[in-house]
Amino acid sequence: MPRNSRYDILFEPVPIGPVVAPNRFYQTPHATGLGRMMPNASAALRGIKAEGGWGVVCTEYCSIHPSADETPYAFLSLWDDEDAEQLALTAEAIHRHGALAGIELWHGGFHCNNRGTREIALAPSAVSAEFIYPAQVRAMELDDIRAFRHWHREAALRAAGAGFDIVYVYAGHDYLPFQFLSPRVNRRKDAYGGKLENRARLLRELIEDTREAVGDRCAVAVRLAIDELHGEDGITSGGDGGRVVEMLAELPDLWDIALGGGLGNDSCSSRFSAEGYQERYTGLVKSLTSKPVVSTGRFTSPDTMAGQIRRGVQDFIGAARPSIADPFLPVKIDAGREDEIRECIGCNICRSANNEGAPLRCTQNPTMGEEWRRGWHPEIVPAAEKKQSLLVVGGGPAGLEAALTLARRGHRVTLAEAGGELGGRVVREARLPGLQNWIRVRDYRAGLLARMANVDIYLNSRLEAADVAEFEADHVVVACGSRWRRDGLGHNLRRPLLPSDAGNVFTPDDLFAGTEPGGDVLIYDDDHYFMAGALAEQLLQAGRRVRYLTPAATISSWSAMTNEQDFIVRRLLPMGIEAVFNRVAETIEPGRLITRGIYGGDTEDHEFDSLLLVTSRRPEDDLFERLQHGTATRIGDCLVPSSIADAVYSGHRFAREFGEDPASLLPRRERSRLLPLSSREEIST
């Protein structure tokens, strides 16, 4: 199909200093959890983005010196020429498809733990280290600042030598150059502290140093946190943030605008932000400089993208998460296939991977991070050598992904769903406050399946073992999902609490089915992700009194991994939620829950009219147990309950590997280069 003409503006080339981006699609720097230990996987991931049509593809943060060490988290480094040699793989992979390659030079200042290098952490002023206990950081002296500028310049030279086209000066996300800007952190009395001109001195010098180092070979970009979101005590867009841009407006070749105050603000989940939510900040910077401006905003709609360009909000469409969910988003718009975009749902499971120190994963795109390791391409699925007929029982996220990928491989697929609509748990969870975008997991897959001639879909078709046998499929995929437990078993409680027929004890499934718990509701959360907090919000919106009790120390504690925990608390507290922490359920009696302290102490009684248990889930695997296991496979939550991302991955992996030689399915591993035997003997001696 031809491209829709109203999107032509997105495909215009744009000069960035001495280089030219082939279009306005700009993959801004984002972490992958692969880092310097996995150079092949990193290069393959970025290369896929370039193949998918992104005109600029940037790396994640790249340390310039051993004093910027984030062990055990994965990061890139440009400490020496060997690092540059490794990073050249990424630049080559990006260039192979005609895109520009950008690299984000980084020093975290008081964010660096230096657990690997054991270097002393540095910052503008002596403060406690961020998130790292009991460490503190040393205030940089003038010699340290000169050394820092030298490290940055040397890293820029190596970046240019490795083939990168855009070199970043990174003054965002509360890292070292931004720490100099912020009066909350910078308490210096010398030429680098005090008035804004002094606090901005280092940023100006870094831009000039980088320009001198790379000359006309590379563009120089600045990533700036325009607002800390800490109020007047810090940098604000209407105050010092805007004035910094005015002072330095024409020095860099491009401004990349971010928000400060933690990565959760800049990569805010869809539960707490709308598409294009950073427009007012980006538009402000655009009004202050003639240089190109880019910013993110979880863009998934081509109309929103084109609208921002036409209205002069920014010059590029910046994306991290949407480029993860669909690396081929630009190609699809260019080909008139925008209805096939695998839209980001804004769940931030990608952020959780980084926060856990794990390789990147995505709810929508199960191939993300597997491009090199397993050889998975997001748009190309190899055809099966032997075409078979498969019956997929269950139309939730795992069943939908398995059916779609099996059909792409050429198999004949029948999908049977017990309910009246596809989606399974996604349908239920997307009805919770703020989670409406999650329905995209269903819509993307159901839309493609509906077009496929080798797929039959049957709704309202609950199958028993005899029905499955009568179908005579070559193989049966059981994707019946899971149910929330009614016996209280969870992360902290390892024994059941009560029989499953208790009258005033509810699970999330009861509420999803339309049951309204009566009176005051006590929520016991031993799941710790989004569910209990979202249900609490739903009940509070309905005017109910809600008390939240958990063995954890915070509300929805694991959601800190998705950068949502503080947003959840800030929403629930003004709504009147009552919270009790560090208590484990001990016994349920009529109208009261008895708990013990997680650290000991006396038991306590908590009265309730209704008790909502949000603890763990039980696989719905009865059908599988009644089938012949040699011709049936469980996937997704039916195999082991987990996140939607894990369910989608489970379905995709089964479909990719079905019928293949197991010996061919071992994933590749990155291996460290061994020293010659003689050198190793010298070390051991």
C-alpha positions in Angstrom: 0.0 0.0 0.0 1.2 3.6 -0.7 2.1 5.8 2.2 -0.7 8.1 3.5 0.3 11.6 2.2 -0.4 13.2 5.5 2.6 11.4 7.0 5.0 12.6 4.3 6.4 15.2 6.7 7.7 12.3 8.9 10.0 11.1 6.1 11.7 14.4 5.3 15.5 14.4 5.8 16.7 16.8 8.6 20.3 18.2 8.9 21.9 17.8 12.4 25.0 19.9 12.2 27.4 18.2 9.7 25.2 15.1 9.3 21.8 14.5 7.8 19.1 12.2 9.3 17.2 10.4 6.5 13.8 11.0 8.3 12.3 12.3 11.5 12.2 9.0 13.4 14.7 9.2 16.2 15.4 6.3 18.6 16.6 8.2 21.6 19.1 6.6 24.0 17.6 3.9 26.1 19.0 1.1 28.3 19.0 -2.5 27.1 20.5 -4.5 30.0 23.0 -5.9 27.5 25.8 -3.3 27.9 29.5 -3.8 27.3 29.4 -7.5 28.3 27.1 -8.4 25.3 28.5 -6.4 22.3 27.0 -8.7 19.7 23.5 -8.7 21.2 23.7 -4.9 21.6 24.7 -4.4 18.0 22.0 -6.7 16.7 19.3 -4.9 18.7 20.3 -1.5 17.4 20.7 -2.9 13.9 17.1 -4.1 13.9 15.9 -0.6 14.8 17.8 0.8 11.8 16.4 -1.9 9.6 12.9 -0.9 10.8 13.3 2.6 9.5 14.5 4.7 12.4 16.6 7.5 10.9 18.7 7.9 14.0 19.5 5.1 16.4 21.3 5.8 19.6 23.1 3.6 22.2 22.3 3.5 25.9 24.4 5.4 28.4 28.1 4.9 27.8 30.6 5.4 30.7 33.6 7.6 29.9 35.8 6.6 32.8 36.1 3.9 35.6 34.8 6.4 38.1 31.4 6.0 36.3 30.7 2.4 37.1 27.1 1.0 37.6 28.0 -2.6 38.4 26.0 -4.9 38.6 23.8 -3.0 36.0 24.7 -3.3 32.4 26.2 -0.2 30.7 28.5 0.6 27.8 32.0 2.0 28.3 34.5 4.0 26.3 37.4 3.8 28.6 39.9 2.5 26.0 40.4 1.5 22.4 39.2 -2.0 23.0 35.8 -0.5 24.1 35.8 1.5 20.9 36.5 -1.6 18.9 33.5 -3.3 20.4 31.2 -0.3 20.0 32.2 -0.1 16.3 30.0 -3.2 15.8 27.0 -1.2 16.8 27.8 1.7 14.6 28.3 -0.6 11.7 25.0 -2.4 12.3 23.2 0.9 12.3 24.9 2.2 9.2 24.2 -1.0 7.3 20.6 0.2 7.0 21.3 3.9 6.2 20.6 5.3 9.7 22.8 7.7 11.8 24.4 6.2 14.9 24.3 8.2 18.1 26.2 7.5 21.3 25.4 8.9 24.8 28.5 9.7 26.8 27.8 9.4 30.5 29.1 10.0 34.0 26.6 9.5 36.8 28.3 11.5 39.6 26.7 10.5 42.8 24.6 7.9 41.0 27.7 5.7 40.4 28.3 2.9 42.9 31.7 2.0 41.5 31.3 -1.5 43.0 33.2 -3.0 40.1 36.1 -0.5 39.8 36.2 0.6 43.5 36.9 4.2 42.4 35.8 7.0 44.7 32.6 8.6 43.4 32.6 12.2 42.4 30.0 15.0 42.5 29.9 18.9 42.5 29.5 18.8 46.3 30.1 16.3 49.0 26.8 14.4 49.5 25.6 10.9 50.2 25.6 8.6 47.2 22.2 8.0 45.5 20.7 4.6 46.2 24.1 3.3 47.4 24.7 2.8 51.1 26.7 3.6 53.2 28.8 5.3 50.6 29.3 9.1 50.2 30.9 11.0 47.3 33.7 13.4 47.2 33.4 17.0 46.1 35.3 17.6 42.9 38.2 19.9 43.0 39.3 22.0 40.0 41.8 19.3 39.1 39.0 16.8 39.1 36.9 19.0 36.8 39.8 19.3 34.4 40.3 15.5 34.5 36.6 15.0 33.9 36.7 17.2 30.8 39.7 15.3 29.5 37.9 11.9 30.0 34.9 13.3 28.2 37.0 14.6 25.3 38.9 11.3 25.0 35.6 9.4 24.9 34.3 11.7 22.2 37.4 11.0 20.1 37.0 7.3 20.5 33.3 7.5 19.6 34.1 9.4 16.4 36.8 6.8 15.6 34.3 4.0 16.2 32.1 5.5 13.5 29.4 7.3 15.4 27.7 10.2 13.8 26.2 12.0 16.8 28.0 12.3 20.1 26.0 13.3 23.2 26.8 15.5 26.1 24.5 14.0 28.7 23.1 16.6 31.2 19.9 14.7 32.0 18.4 12.3 34.5 20.3 13.8 37.4 23.7 12.7 36.2 27.0 14.6 36.7 26.7 17.6 34.3 23.1 18.1 35.5 24.3 17.9 39.1 26.4 21.0 38.4 23.3 22.8 37.0 21.0 22.0 40.0 21.1 24.3 43.0 19.7 21.4 45.0 23.1 19.6 44.7 25.7 22.2 43.6 26.7 24.1 46.7 30.1 25.2 45.3 31.5 28.7 46.0 33.9 28.8 43.1 33.5 29.5 39.3 31.4 26.4 39.0 28.8 27.2 41.6 26.5 30.0 42.7 24.8 31.9 40.0 23.4 30.0 36.9 26.2 31.2 34.6 28.7 29.4 36.9 26.6 26.3 37.3 26.2 26.1 33.6 29.9 26.6 33.0 30.8 22.9 32.9 28.0 22.1 30.4 29.2 24.9 28.1 32.8 23.6 28.4 31.8 20.0 27.6 29.9 21.1 24.5 32.9 23.1 23.3 35.3 20.4 24.2 33.3 17.8 22.3 32.9 20.1 19.3 36.7 20.6 19.2 37.3 16.9 19.5 35.0 15.6 16.8 35.2 18.6 14.4 33.0 18.2 11.4 32.9 14.4 11.6 30.0 14.2 14.1 27.1 16.3 15.3 27.1 17.3 19.0 23.9 16.7 20.9 22.9 17.8 24.4 20.4 15.8 26.4 19.0 18.1 29.0 16.6 17.6 31.9 14.6 20.8 31.4 12.7 20.4 34.7 13.6 18.4 37.8 9.9 18.4 38.9 11.1 19.2 42.4 9.6 22.7 42.4 11.4 26.0 42.9 14.2 24.4 44.9 15.6 22.8 41.7 15.7 23.3 37.9 12.3 24.3 36.4 11.3 24.7 32.8 10.0 28.2 33.5 13.2 29.1 35.5 16.8 27.9 35.2 15.9 25.1 32.8 14.7 27.5 30.1 17.5 30.0 30.9 20.1 27.3 30.3 18.7 26.7 26.9 18.7 30.4 26.2 22.3 30.7 27.2 23.5 27.8 25.2 20.9 27.7 22.5 23.1 27.6 19.4 26.1 25.7 20.8 25.0 22.1 20.2 23.7 20.7 16.9 20.7 19.2 18.5 18.7 19.4 21.8 17.3 16.2 23.3 14.9 17.2 26.0 14.1 15.0 29.0 12.6 15.4 32.4 14.5 15.1 35.7 13.6 14.0 39.2 14.1 10.3 38.4 13.8 8.2 35.3 10.1 7.5 36.2 9.2 11.0 35.2 10.8 10.8 31.8 9.5 7.3 31.0 6.2 7.7 32.8 3.9 4.7 32.4 0.6 5.0 30.5 -1.2 4.5 33.8 0.0 8.0 34.8 0.5 9.9 31.5 -0.9 10.3 28.0 0.8 10.1 24.6 2.9 13.2 24.0 2.8 14.2 27.6 6.1 16.1 27.4 4.9 18.5 24.7 4.9 21.7 26.8 8.5 21.2 27.8 9.7 20.3 24.3 7.8 23.2 22.7 9.4 25.6 25.1 12.9 24.5 24.0 11.9 24.7 20.4 10.9 28.3 20.9 14.3 29.1 22.3 16.7 27.7 19.7 17.0 27.4 15.9 18.7 23.9 16.3 16.7 20.7 15.9 14.9 19.5 19.0 13.8 16.0 19.9 12.0 14.5 22.9 10.1 11.4 23.8 6.4 11.0 24.7 5.5 7.3 24.1 4.4 8.1 20.6 2.3 5.4 18.9 -0.1 7.4 16.7 1.2 8.6 13.3 -1.3 11.5 13.4 0.1 12.7 16.8 3.6 12.4 15.4 2.9 14.4 12.3 0.9 16.9 14.3 3.8 17.7 16.6 6.1 18.3 13.6 3.6 20.5 11.8 2.9 22.6 14.9 6.6 23.1 15.5 6.7 21.3 18.8 9.8 19.4 17.8 11.8 18.4 14.7 12.0 14.6 15.3 9.8 12.0 16.8 11.8 10.7 19.7 11.0 7.2 20.9 12.5 4.6 23.3 9.6 2.4 24.4 7.6 2.6 21.1 10.8 1.6 19.2 11.1 -1.4 21.6 7.5 -2.5 21.1 7.8 -2.2 17.3 11.2 -1.6 15.8 9.5 -1.5 12.4 7.1 1.3 13.2 8.6 3.7 10.6 8.6 1.1 7.9 5.0 0.3 8.5 3.9 3.9 8.3 5.9 4.3 5.2 4.2 1.3 3.6 0.7 2.4 4.5 0.5 -0.3 7.2 0.0 1.8 10.2 -2.8 -0.4 11.3 -0.2 -3.2 11.9 1.9 -1.2 14.4 2.6 -3.1 17.5 1.8 -0.2 19.8 3.6 0.3 23.1 1.2 -0.2 26.0 3.3 1.9 28.4 3.4 -0.9 31.0 7.2 -0.2 31.7 8.1 -3.8 31.9 11.1 -2.7 29.8 12.1 -0.4 32.7 11.8 -3.2 35.2 14.4 -5.2 33.3 16.9 -2.4 33.6 16.1 -1.8 37.2 16.6 -5.5 37.9 19.9 -5.6 36.1 18.5 -8.0 33.4 18.4 -7.9 29.6 15.6 -5.9 28.0 12.1 -7.5 27.7 8.9 -6.1 26.3 5.2 -7.1 26.7 4.3 -6.4 23.1 7.6 -7.5 21.4 8.8 -10.9 22.6 11.8 -10.8 20.2 13.3 -7.8 21.9 16.8 -8.7 23.3 16.7 -12.0 21.4 17.8 -10.7 18.0 21.3 -12.1 18.3 20.9 -14.7 21.1 18.1 -16.7 19.5 18.2 -15.2 16.0 14.7 -13.8 16.3 13.5 -11.1 14.0 10.4 -9.1 15.0 8.8 -9.3 11.5 10.3 -12.4 9.9 9.3 -15.8 11.2 10.9 -18.8 9.3 8.4 -21.1 7.7 8.0 -24.6 9.2 9.4 -27.4 7.1 6.5 -29.6 8.0 3.1 -27.9 8.2 0.8 -29.3 10.9 -2.7 -28.6 12.3 -2.7 -27.1 15.8 -5.5 -26.4 18.3 -4.8 -23.5 20.6 -7.2 -23.6 23.6 -7.4 -20.2 25.2 -7.4 -16.7 23.6 -5.4 -14.8 26.2 -2.0 -13.2 25.6 -0.1 -16.5 25.4 -2.7 -18.2 23.2 -3.0 -15.3 20.8 0.8 -14.9 20.4 1.2 -18.7 19.8 -1.6 -18.8 17.3 -0.3 -15.8 15.4 3.3 -17.0 15.2 2.3 -20.6 14.3 0.1 -19.2 11.5 3.0 -17.1 10.3 5.1 -20.2 10.0 2.4 -21.8 7.8 0.7 -24.1 10.2 -3.1 -24.6 10.2 -4.3 -23.0 13.5 -7.7 -23.2 15.3 -8.1 -21.0 18.3 -10.9 -21.8 20.7 -11.8 -19.3 23.4 -14.2 -20.2 26.2 -15.4 -16.6 26.6 -17.2 -14.2 24.3 -14.2 -12.2 23.4 -10.5 -12.7 22.9 -7.9 -11.4 25.3 -8.2 -13.4 28.5 -6.6 -11.6 31.5 -5.8 -8.6 29.3 -9.5 -7.7 28.8 -10.0 -7.8 32.6 -6.9 -5.9 33.5 -7.4 -3.2 30.9 -10.6 -2.2 32.7 -8.7 -1.2 35.8 -8.0 2.5 36.3 -5.3 3.8 33.9 -4.6 0.5 32.2 -6.8 0.9 29.1 -3.8 0.9 26.8 -3.1 -2.7 27.8 -5.9 -3.9 25.5 -3.4 -3.3 22.7 -1.9 -6.6 23.5 -5.2 -8.2 22.4 -6.0 -5.8 19.6 -2.7 -6.2 17.7 -2.8 -10.0 17.6 -6.6 -10.4 17.1 -6.5 -7.9 14.2 -3.8 -9.8 12.4 -5.3 -13.2 13.1 -8.6 -12.1 11.6 -6.9 -11.6 8.2 -5.2 -14.9 8.0 -6.7 -17.6 5.8 -5.0 -20.5 7.8 -6.6 -19.4 11.1 -10.1 -20.3 12.4 -11.3 -18.6 15.6 -14.2 -19.8 17.8 -15.6 -17.9 20.7 -17.8 -19.2 23.5 -16.1 -22.6 22.9 -15.2 -24.1 26.2 -13.6 -27.5 25.4 -13.4 -30.6 27.5 -10.9 -33.4 26.9 -13.3 -35.3 24.7 -13.9 -32.3 22.5 -10.1 -31.9 22.0 -9.7 -35.6 21.2 -12.5 -35.3 18.6 -10.8 -32.4 16.9 -7.9 -34.7 16.0 -5.3 -31.9 15.8 -1.6 -32.8 15.3 -0.8 -30.9 18.5 -2.8 -29.1 21.2 -1.6 -25.9 22.9 -3.2 -25.3 26.3 -3.3 -21.7 27.1 -6.1 -21.5 29.7 -4.5 -18.9 31.9 -4.7 -18.9 35.7 -7.0 -17.9 38.6 -6.2 -15.9 41.6 -5.8 -18.0 44.7 -8.4 -17.8 47.5 -6.2 -19.5 50.2 -3.7 -16.7 50.7 -0.6 -18.4 49.4 1.8 -15.7 48.2 5.4 -14.5 48.4 5.5 -14.4 52.2 2.8 -16.9 53.2 3.7 -20.5 52.2 0.7 -22.3 53.8 -3.0 -22.0 53.0 -5.2 -19.8 55.2 -8.7 -21.1 54.8 -11.1 -23.2 52.7 -12.0 -21.9 49.3 -15.7 -21.5 50.1 -15.4 -18.7 52.6 -18.2 -16.2 52.0 -16.8 -12.7 52.5 -13.3 -13.4 51.2 -12.8 -12.3 47.6 -10.1 -12.5 44.9 -9.5 -10.1 41.9 -11.4 -12.7 39.8 -14.6 -12.1 41.8 -14.4 -8.4 41.2 -13.7 -8.9 37.5 -16.8 -11.1 37.3 -18.9 -8.3 38.7 -19.1 -9.3 42.4 -19.2 -6.2 44.7 -17.6 -6.8 48.1 -19.8 -5.3 50.8 -19.0 -2.6 53.4 -15.4 -1.7 54.3 -12.8 -3.6 52.2 -9.5 -4.8 53.6 -7.0 -5.6 50.8 -4.2 -8.1 51.7 -1.4 -7.7 49.1 1.2 -10.4 48.9 1.6 -10.1 45.2 3.2 -6.6 45.3 2.8 -5.6 41.6 0.0 -3.4 40.2 -3.1 -5.5 41.0 -3.8 -4.6 44.6 -3.1 -0.9 44.1 -5.2 -0.7 41.0 -8.2 -2.5 42.7 -7.8 -0.2 45.7 -8.0 2.8 43.4 -11.1 1.4 41.7 -12.8 0.8 45.1 -11.8 4.3 46.4 -13.2 5.8 43.2 -16.5 4.1 44.0 -16.6 5.7 47.4 -15.6 2.7 49.4 -13.4 2.7 52.5 -10.3 0.8 51.7 -7.6 -0.5 54.0 -4.4 -1.9 52.5 -2.3 -4.4 54.4 0.9 -6.0 53.2 4.0 -7.8 54.3 6.0 -5.3 52.3 7.2 -1.9 53.5 5.3 0.1 50.8 2.2 -0.1 48.6 2.7 -2.1 45.4 6.3 -2.5 46.3 7.5 -4.4 43.1 6.1 -1.6 40.9 9.2 0.3 41.9 10.8 -1.8 39.2 8.5 -0.3 36.6 9.1 3.2 38.0 5.5 3.5 39.1 5.5 2.9 42.9 5.8 6.5 43.9 3.1 7.5 41.4 0.8 4.9 42.9 1.3 6.2 46.4 0.8 9.8 45.4 -2.5 8.8 43.8 -3.8 6.6 46.6 -3.0 8.7 49.6 -5.1 11.7 48.7 -8.0 9.3 48.0 -8.0 8.3 51.6 -6.4 4.8 51.6 -5.3 3.5 55.0 -2.2 1.4 54.9 -0.5 -1.1 57.3 2.9 -2.5 56.4 5.2 -5.3 57.5 2.3 -7.7 58.5 1.9 -11.3 57.3 -1.5 -13.0 57.4 -1.7 -15.7 60.0 -5.4 -16.7 60.3 -8.8 -15.7 58.9 -11.7 -15.7 61.2 -15.2 -14.4 60.5 -14.9 -10.7 60.0 -11.2 -10.4 61.0 -7.8 -11.1 59.7 -5.1 -12.0 62.2 -1.6 -11.0 61.3 1.9 -11.3 62.7 4.7 -8.9 62.3 7.2 -9.8 59.6 10.0 -9.1 62.1 8.2 -10.8 65.0 6.1 -9.3 67.8 2.5 -9.7 68.9 -0.3 -10.7 66.6 -2.9 -8.1 65.6 -6.6 -8.3 64.6 -7.8 -6.4 61.5 -11.6 -6.3 61.3 -13.3 -6.2 57.9 -16.7 -6.4 56.1 -15.0 -7.9 53.1 -11.5 -9.2 52.6 -9.8 -9.0 49.2 -6.9 -11.4 48.8 -4.3 -10.4 46.2 -1.6 -13.0 46.7 -0.7 -15.4 43.9 -2.4 -17.4 41.1 -3.1 -21.0 40.3 -2.6 -22.4 36.7 -5.8 -23.4 35.0 -4.3 -26.7 33.9 -7.1 -29.2 34.5 -7.7 -29.7 30.7 -4.0 -30.3 30.2 -3.9 -32.9 32.9 -6.7 -34.8 31.2 -5.0 -34.8 27.8 -2.2 -37.0 26.5 0.9 -35.0 27.3 2.8 -36.2 24.3 0.5 -34.3 22.0 -0.2 -31.3 24.2 1.8 -28.4 25.6 1.0 -25.8 28.3 2.1 -22.2 27.7 1.8 -18.9 29.5 0.0 -18.6 32.8 -1.3 -22.1 32.3 2.3 -23.3 32.7 3.4 -20.8 35.3 1.6 -17.6 36.2 3.7 -14.5 35.6 3.5 -11.1 33.8 1.7 -10.5 30.5 5.2 -10.1 29.0 6.2 -13.6 30.1 3.0 -15.0 28.8 3.5 -13.5 25.4 7.1 -14.7 25.4 6.0 -18.2 26.3 3.6 -18.3 23.4 6.1 -16.9 20.9 8.9 -19.2 22.0 6.7 -22.3 21.7 5.5 -21.3 18.2 9.1 -20.5 17.0 10.5 -23.8 18.3 7.6 -26.1 17.5 8.7 -28.9 15.2 12.4 -27.8 15.3 15.4 -29.9 16.2 16.0 -29.2 19.9 19.8 -29.2 19.3 19.4 -26.2 17.0 17.5 -24.2 19.7 20.4 -23.5 22.1 20.8 -19.8 22.4 24.1 -18.2 21.6 26.2 -16.8 24.5 28.6 -13.9 24.6 32.0 -15.2 25.7 34.9 -13.3 27.2 38.1 -13.3 25.2 40.6 -15.5 26.9 44.2 -14.5 27.3 46.9 -16.6 25.6 47.9 -19.6 27.8 51.3 -18.1 28.4 49.8 -14.9 29.8 47.4 -16.8 32.1 50.4 -18.8 33.4 52.2 -15.6 34.3 49.1 -14.3 36.1 48.7 -17.5 38.1 52.4 -17.4 39.0 
